[in-house]
């Protein structure tokens, strides 16, 4: 038990020290600003592409899935502004503004990639155009996933109506199961974190290497959102400090907190991988030394004979 507690302490200490040494808090600021600048372009590009694919409910679906994990005091005003922006008529899919929106949306992904490279202590060896294309690919994949979810939002209610008619005893259970606002958001957030940790930064990792950091990120995200919402409703008075910029500053501070939590998840994974490798090397070293001692003892016994 003491050895396990010591290992947890070593992992936490290594993660926090590396977070500080590699300017993790400054990178969290980069993530916060890049995310805020990327939200509107992502939704503009996603709405245009989803409408082209026939997913008319993309904007409302994306807004719910993105902002349902934020405190209501932050999410509601920003979501209202986003929906107003998305109702502005735009041209066809392949317009300059939509392509520019896709590029600016990829800046948020680039911020995550740079932060995870530092957290996982890996050097980026891919050319800049390869990483940028990968970031654009993540944006497009996210749009397709949210478009598929928005289509399901049309199909699932029809299925529930059919279930109520033919299986009335299971109707309530099915309605809870298909409650997308609860389970859909959690599932997409978890899947997104796994994908980002596995394939966005340089190097290769296995699923069990990133699960601890993803789990810790989800727990800290939930706790942080609850604490921040309580702080806003009880103590905070940003208007006295930032005047008309108070709402923007609240969003930036919340995103900064999420950025720190996101980087900590990567640091925890890297520290666990480091100590796991160290324990494996120590085990092999001790095994080899024991074999050498045994071999030396056998040779000495042969000489004595």
N, C-alpha and C positions, 0 to 999 in steps of 0.2 A: 504493500500500500504506500509506504514512504517513497519507494522507488518510482511508482506511478505518479505520485504528487510532484516529485522532483522533476520528472520528465515534462509534466504539464507546465511547471514553473519555467523550465529551460526554454520550452517552445514559446511561451508568452513573452518572456524576457527578450529572446532573440527577435521575435516579431516586432515588438515595440521599439527596440534599439535600432533595428534596420529601418523601420518606418521613419524615425527621427533622422538618422544619418543620411537617408536618401531623399530628404525633403518631401516626405509623404504628405505633410500638411499643405505645402505649396502645390503639390500635384492635385490634392483634393480641391483647391481653389480653381485650378485649371479644369478639372472635371465639372465643377459646379457651373462655371461660366460657359464652358463649351456645351454642356447639356441644355442650359437655358437658351442659348443661341440656336441649338439644334432642334428643339421641340417643335417650333412653328414650321421651319422648313421640312422636317420629316413628315408632319401631318399634311402639309400642302402637297408634297410629292406623293405621299401615300394615298391621299384622297383622289388625286388625278389618276394614278395608276389603278386604284381599286374601282373607280368609276368606269375605266376602260375595260376592266375585267368583269364588270357587272355586279360588284359588291357595293351597293349604294349606302349601306349602313356602316361603312368603314369609319367615318369620322367620329360618330357617336361611340362606336365600339372601342376605337383607339383611345378616345378621351377617357372612357371609363377604365380601361385596362391600365392606362398610364397613371391616372390621377387617383384611383381608388386606394392606392397604397400611401397617399399623402394625407396629412391632416386636413380636415374639411375647411379650416380657416384659410389654408393656402390653396387647396385644390379648387374650390368652387369659383372664386373670382377669376383664376387663371383659366379654368375650363370654359367659363362663359366667354372670355376673350378669344380663346381658341376657336370655339364654335362660330363666333362672329366672323373671324378671319376666314374660316372654311366655307362660309356661305357666299363669299365674294365670287361672282362668276369669273371663270378663267378660260383660257383658250384650250387647244388640244393638248394631248399628252406630251408630245415632244416639242414643247415651247422652251424658250431660253430661260424663263423664270422658273419653270418646273425642274429643268436640269440643274439650274443653279441651286435650287432648294435641295436637290438630292446631294449635291456636292457639300453644301453647308451642313446638311444633316450628318454626313460622314465625318465631319470634324469632331462630333461628339464621340463617335466610335474610335477615332484616332487618339483622343484624350484617354479613353479607357485602355487602349493598347499600350501607350507609352507608360501609363501608371502600372499596368500589370507586368510589363517588362522589367520595371524597377523592382516591383514587389517580388517577382520570381527570380530576380538576380540573373537575368539572361541578357545577352547583347543582341540587338536586332541586326541581322545580316542580310535581310531581304532588301532589294532596292525600294526607293520611296514610292515608285509607281505601282509596285506589286502590293505594298501595304495599303495604298490608297484605293486600289481596285478591290482589295479584300474588304475594306471598310464599306465601300459602296455596295459590295455583295451582301454584307450583313444588313445594310439598310433595306435593300430590295427583298431579302428573305424575310425580314421583319414585316414588311408591307404585305407580302403574300400570306404570312401566317395570320396577321390581323384581318386580312380580307377573307380568309377561310373561316375565321371565327365569326365575322359579321354575317357570312352566309349561313353558318350554323344557327345564328340567332333567328333566322327566318324559318329554318327547317325544324328546329327543336320545339318551338311553340306548336307547330302543326302536329308533331309527334305526340306532344303532351295532350292536345285536344283529342287525338285518336285514342290515347291511353285512357283518358277520363271516360270515353264512351264505351270502350271494350273492356278495360281493366280498372274499374273504379276503385277497387281496394288498394291498388298500387299507385294510384295517381299522385297522392301526396308524397310518397317516397320518391317517385321519379322526379317530381318537381324540385325536391331538395337536392337530388343527385345532379340535376342539370341546372342548378343555380349558378350560372356563369360568373356572376359578380363576386361570388365568394371563392369558389374552387377554380374558376377559369383564370382569375387574376393570379392566384397563388401558383397554379401550375405553370402558366406562361412565364412568370417571374423566375421560378425555380429552373425551368428549362433554359431560359435565357442566360441566367448566371452560369449554369453548367457549360453551355456552348461557348460563352465568352471566355471562361477560365480555361477551357480545353484548347480552343483553336485560335483565339485572337492574339495572344502574345507569342513571341518566338519560342522555339523548342517544342518538346512533346511531353504530354502528361497523360496519365491514365485517369479513369473516372474516380477510382478510390483515392487518388491524390488530391482531387479538388473538392470532394464532397464535404470534408470538415469545414473548409472556408466558406462554402456556399451555405451550409447550415448555420454557421455563426453569423454570416451576413444577414440571413433572413431573421434570425432572432434579434440581432442588434437593430435591424431596420424597424421591426415591429416595436421594440422597446423605445427606440429613439423617436419614432413618430408619435407614440403615446405621450412620452415625456415632453416633446416639443409642443404638442397641441395643448397640454396642460399648462406649460410655461406661457404660451401665447395668451391663453384665456385668463390666466391668473396674475402674472407679473409683468409681462412685456408691454412696453409702450414705445414702439419704434417710431411713431409719428413725431414724438418730441425730439427725436434725434435726426431722422431722415426726411421729415416733412412729407412732401408728395411722393418721394421715392420709397416710402415705407413698405409698400406691397412688394416691390421688386426686391428690396433688401431682405424681406422675410423669406422669399422664395430662394434667393441666393444662399442665405444662411442655412436653410433646410437642405438644399442640394449640397452645400459644403459638408454638412454632417453626414449625408449619405455617401459622399465621395470618400470621406475618411473611413467609414464603415466598409465600403467596397474594397479599399486598398488593404485594410486590416485583414479581410478575408483572404486576399492573395498572400499577404505576409505570413499568416498562420499556415497556409498550405505549404509555402516555401520552407518555413521553419520545421514543419513536421517531416517534409521530404529530406531536409538536411540531417536531422537527428536520426531518421530512419536509416539513411545511408551511412551515417557515422556508426550506428549500432551494428549494421551489417559488416562494415569494414573491421570494427573492433572484434566482432565474433569470428570473422575469418582470420584475423591476425592472431587471436588467442588460440584458435584451433590449429593454425600452422605452427605456432610456437610449441604447443603441447605435442604435436606430432614430431617436431624436431627434438624435443626433450626425450620423447619415447625412443626415437631412433638412436640418439646418443647413448641412452641407457642400455639399449640392446647391444650396441657396439662395445660398450665397456664390459658388459657381461660376457660377450664372446671373447674379448681379450683375456679376461680373468680365467676363462676356461682353458 
